[in-house]
Amino acid sequence: DAGITQSPRHKVTETGTPVTLRCHQTENHRYMYWYRQDPGHGLRLIHYSYGVKDTDKGEVSDGYSVSRSKTEDFLLTLESATSSQTSVYFCATMGGVGADTQYFGPGTRLTVL
Amino acid sequence: QKEVEQNSGPLSVPEGAIASLNCTYSDRGSQSFFWYRQYSGKSPELIMFIYSNGDKEDGRFTAQLNKASQYVSLLIRDSQPSDSATYLCALEGAQKLVFGQGTRLTINP
Protein backbone atom coordinates (compact mmCIF):
# COMPACT_ATOMS: atom_id res chain seq x y z
CA ASP A 1 0.00 0.00 0.00
CA ALA A 2 3.07 2.27 0.08
CA GLY A 3 1.86 3.68 3.40
CA ILE A 4 -1.03 5.68 1.98
CA THR A 5 -4.10 6.50 4.02
CA GLN A 6 -7.18 8.46 3.05
CA SER A 7 -9.72 10.16 5.26
CA PRO A 8 -12.59 10.01 5.56
CA ARG A 9 -13.25 6.63 3.96
CA HIS A 10 -16.93 7.38 3.51
CA LYS A 11 -18.79 10.66 3.46
CA VAL A 12 -22.31 11.77 2.71
CA THR A 13 -22.85 15.47 2.20
CA GLU A 14 -25.36 17.87 0.73
CA THR A 15 -25.22 19.85 -2.49
CA GLY A 16 -23.49 23.18 -2.07
CA THR A 17 -21.36 22.30 0.94
CA PRO A 18 -17.56 22.34 0.83
CA VAL A 19 -15.80 19.00 1.31
CA THR A 20 -12.12 18.24 1.95
CA LEU A 21 -10.57 14.85 1.46
CA ARG A 22 -7.15 14.07 2.90
CA CYS A 23 -4.39 11.83 1.61
CA HIS A 24 -1.45 11.02 3.86
CA GLN A 25 1.67 9.08 2.86
CA THR A 26 4.64 7.87 4.86
CA GLU A 27 6.96 6.98 1.95
CA ASN A 28 8.29 10.47 1.29
CA HIS A 29 7.20 10.15 -2.33
CA ARG A 30 7.53 13.31 -4.38
CA TYR A 31 4.49 12.87 -6.62
CA MET A 32 0.90 12.63 -5.41
CA TYR A 33 -2.31 12.31 -7.38
CA TRP A 34 -6.05 12.52 -6.95
CA TYR A 35 -8.31 10.42 -9.19
CA ARG A 36 -12.01 9.83 -9.36
CA GLN A 37 -13.49 6.54 -10.52
CA ASP A 38 -16.94 6.27 -12.01
CA PRO A 39 -18.66 3.42 -13.85
CA GLY A 40 -17.96 3.64 -17.57
CA HIS A 41 -15.18 6.20 -17.13
CA GLY A 42 -12.41 4.35 -15.38
CA LEU A 43 -9.86 6.32 -13.39
CA ARG A 44 -9.61 9.99 -14.28
CA LEU A 45 -6.96 12.36 -12.99
CA ILE A 46 -8.27 15.39 -11.10
CA HIS A 47 -5.09 17.12 -9.88
CA TYR A 48 -1.56 16.11 -9.12
CA SER A 49 1.42 17.45 -7.20
CA TYR A 50 5.10 17.25 -8.03
CA GLY A 51 6.33 18.74 -4.79
CA VAL A 52 5.37 20.87 -1.82
CA LYS A 53 3.23 23.76 -3.05
CA ASP A 54 3.63 22.52 -6.67
CA THR A 55 0.38 21.31 -8.19
CA ASP A 56 -1.22 21.08 -11.60
CA LYS A 57 -4.57 20.21 -13.14
CA GLY A 58 -5.61 16.88 -14.55
CA GLU A 59 -8.33 16.13 -17.08
CA VAL A 60 -11.34 16.66 -14.75
CA SER A 61 -10.26 19.51 -12.47
CA ASP A 62 -13.30 21.79 -12.68
CA GLY A 63 -14.93 22.20 -9.25
CA TYR A 64 -11.89 20.87 -7.39
CA SER A 65 -8.88 22.46 -5.78
CA VAL A 66 -5.86 20.95 -4.06
CA SER A 67 -3.17 21.93 -1.63
CA ARG A 68 0.10 20.39 -0.54
CA SER A 69 1.81 22.16 2.33
CA LYS A 70 3.84 19.13 3.43
CA THR A 71 5.38 16.25 1.52
CA GLU A 72 3.17 13.73 3.28
CA ASP A 73 -0.23 15.41 2.87
CA PHE A 74 -2.28 16.18 -0.24
CA LEU A 75 -5.73 17.68 0.24
CA LEU A 76 -8.57 17.68 -2.28
CA THR A 77 -11.33 20.23 -1.80
CA LEU A 78 -14.70 20.30 -3.48
CA GLU A 79 -15.51 23.96 -3.21
CA SER A 80 -19.28 23.53 -3.52
CA ALA A 81 -20.22 19.89 -3.88
CA THR A 82 -22.61 18.83 -6.65
CA SER A 83 -24.34 15.51 -7.27
CA SER A 84 -22.06 14.94 -10.29
CA GLN A 85 -19.15 14.74 -7.85
CA THR A 86 -20.58 11.62 -6.24
CA SER A 87 -17.78 9.16 -6.87
CA VAL A 88 -15.00 7.09 -5.41
CA TYR A 89 -11.85 9.14 -4.95
CA PHE A 90 -8.41 7.57 -4.93
CA CYS A 91 -5.13 9.10 -3.92
CA ALA A 92 -1.91 7.74 -5.39
CA THR A 93 1.79 8.40 -4.95
CA MET A 94 4.89 7.85 -7.02
CA GLY A 95 8.50 7.75 -5.87
CA GLY A 96 11.56 9.70 -6.83
CA VAL A 97 13.60 10.24 -9.98
CA GLY A 98 13.33 7.33 -12.38
CA ALA A 99 10.36 5.83 -10.61
CA ASP A 100 7.12 5.68 -12.57
CA THR A 101 5.02 3.21 -10.61
CA GLN A 102 1.99 4.58 -8.82
CA TYR A 103 0.59 3.12 -5.62
CA PHE A 104 -2.96 3.74 -4.52
CA GLY A 105 -4.64 4.52 -1.25
CA PRO A 106 -7.78 2.69 -0.10
CA GLY A 107 -10.21 5.24 -1.55
CA THR A 108 -12.96 7.52 -0.27
CA ARG A 109 -16.56 6.97 -1.25
CA LEU A 110 -18.31 10.34 -1.47
CA THR A 111 -22.05 10.76 -1.90
CA VAL A 112 -23.49 14.20 -2.59
CA LEU A 113 -27.25 14.39 -2.02
CA GLN B 1 -4.17 13.45 -25.78
CA LYS B 2 -3.06 9.97 -24.88
CA GLU B 3 -5.80 7.36 -25.12
CA VAL B 4 -5.95 3.84 -23.86
CA GLU B 5 -8.64 1.44 -25.04
CA GLN B 6 -9.76 -1.76 -23.38
CA ASN B 7 -12.71 -4.02 -23.97
CA SER B 8 -14.85 -3.51 -20.88
CA GLY B 9 -16.04 -7.13 -20.93
CA PRO B 10 -17.17 -8.97 -19.01
CA LEU B 11 -14.70 -11.64 -20.06
CA SER B 12 -15.61 -15.08 -18.78
CA VAL B 13 -12.95 -17.80 -18.62
CA PRO B 14 -13.15 -21.30 -17.15
CA GLU B 15 -10.92 -22.14 -14.21
CA GLY B 16 -7.54 -23.45 -15.30
CA ALA B 17 -7.67 -21.80 -18.73
CA ILE B 18 -5.62 -18.88 -20.03
CA ALA B 19 -7.21 -15.45 -19.71
CA SER B 20 -6.09 -12.92 -22.31
CA LEU B 21 -6.60 -9.22 -21.72
CA ASN B 22 -5.79 -6.65 -24.37
CA CYS B 23 -5.15 -2.94 -24.48
CA THR B 24 -4.40 -0.55 -27.36
CA TYR B 25 -3.01 2.94 -27.11
CA SER B 26 -2.76 5.97 -29.33
CA ASP B 27 0.56 7.60 -28.41
CA ARG B 28 3.48 6.05 -30.29
CA GLY B 29 5.89 7.79 -27.93
CA SER B 30 4.66 5.94 -24.85
CA GLN B 31 7.42 3.99 -23.15
CA SER B 32 6.05 2.55 -19.92
CA PHE B 33 3.01 0.35 -19.50
CA PHE B 34 1.31 -1.02 -16.43
CA TRP B 35 -1.31 -3.57 -15.51
CA TYR B 36 -3.32 -3.07 -12.33
CA ARG B 37 -5.84 -5.42 -10.78
CA GLN B 38 -8.83 -4.05 -8.90
CA TYR B 39 -11.16 -6.16 -6.81
CA SER B 40 -14.68 -4.87 -6.31
CA GLY B 41 -14.72 -2.13 -3.67
CA LYS B 42 -10.92 -2.04 -3.41
CA SER B 43 -8.14 0.13 -4.79
CA PRO B 44 -6.04 -0.76 -7.84
CA GLU B 45 -2.93 -2.82 -7.13
CA LEU B 46 0.02 -3.12 -9.48
CA ILE B 47 0.50 -6.51 -11.13
CA MET B 48 3.17 -5.84 -13.72
CA PHE B 49 4.95 -3.18 -15.68
CA ILE B 50 6.68 -3.52 -19.04
CA TYR B 51 8.96 -1.17 -20.93
CA SER B 52 10.45 -3.24 -23.74
CA ASN B 53 8.96 -5.00 -26.73
CA GLY B 54 8.32 -8.68 -26.17
CA ASP B 55 7.19 -10.73 -23.21
CA LYS B 56 7.74 -10.32 -19.49
CA GLU B 57 6.78 -13.15 -17.18
CA ASP B 58 6.04 -13.10 -13.46
CA GLY B 59 4.60 -16.30 -12.08
CA ARG B 60 1.27 -16.99 -13.78
CA PHE B 61 1.23 -13.55 -15.40
CA THR B 62 2.81 -12.59 -18.72
CA ALA B 63 2.75 -9.08 -20.12
CA GLN B 64 3.31 -8.64 -23.84
CA LEU B 65 4.21 -5.36 -25.51
CA ASN B 66 4.20 -4.59 -29.22
CA LYS B 67 5.08 -0.95 -29.78
CA ALA B 68 4.85 -1.16 -33.57
CA SER B 69 1.22 -2.28 -33.33
CA GLN B 70 0.58 -0.18 -30.22
CA TYR B 71 -0.87 -2.87 -28.03
CA VAL B 72 -0.10 -4.41 -24.70
CA SER B 73 -1.57 -7.65 -23.40
CA LEU B 74 -1.79 -9.52 -20.13
CA LEU B 75 -2.02 -13.31 -20.08
CA ILE B 76 -3.05 -15.14 -16.93
CA ARG B 77 -2.23 -18.84 -17.01
CA ASP B 78 -4.02 -21.47 -14.93
CA SER B 79 -6.75 -18.96 -14.09
CA GLN B 80 -8.16 -19.17 -10.59
CA PRO B 81 -11.45 -17.84 -9.17
CA SER B 82 -9.34 -15.41 -7.14
CA ASP B 83 -8.28 -13.80 -10.43
CA SER B 84 -11.83 -12.53 -10.92
CA ALA B 85 -11.43 -8.75 -10.88
CA THR B 86 -11.23 -5.71 -13.13
CA TYR B 87 -7.89 -5.31 -14.89
CA LEU B 88 -6.72 -1.82 -15.74
CA CYS B 89 -4.16 -1.02 -18.39
CA ALA B 90 -2.22 2.23 -18.06
CA LEU B 91 0.56 4.07 -19.82
CA GLU B 92 2.89 6.63 -18.34
CA GLY B 93 3.79 10.02 -19.73
CA ALA B 94 5.23 13.10 -18.00
CA GLN B 95 4.98 11.47 -14.57
CA LYS B 96 1.28 10.81 -15.03
CA LEU B 97 -0.68 7.66 -15.83
CA VAL B 98 -3.50 7.40 -18.32
CA PHE B 99 -5.83 4.50 -17.65
CA GLY B 100 -8.11 2.46 -19.82
CA GLN B 101 -11.64 1.79 -18.63
CA GLY B 102 -10.71 -1.66 -17.43
CA THR B 103 -11.78 -5.17 -18.37
CA ARG B 104 -13.93 -7.14 -15.96
CA LEU B 105 -12.72 -10.73 -15.79
CA THR B 106 -14.73 -13.58 -14.30
CA ILE B 107 -13.17 -17.00 -13.73
CA ASN B 108 -15.81 -19.73 -13.61
CA PRO B 109 -15.11 -22.76 -11.36
Interface residues (C-beta under 8 A of the other chain):
Chain A: Y31 Y33 G40 H41 G42 L43 R44 L45 Y48 Y50 G58 F90 M94 D100 T101 Q102 Y103 F104 G105 P106 G107
Chain B: S8 S32 F34 K42 S43 P44 E45 L46 F49 L88 E92 Q95 K96 L97 V98 F99 G100 Q101 G102
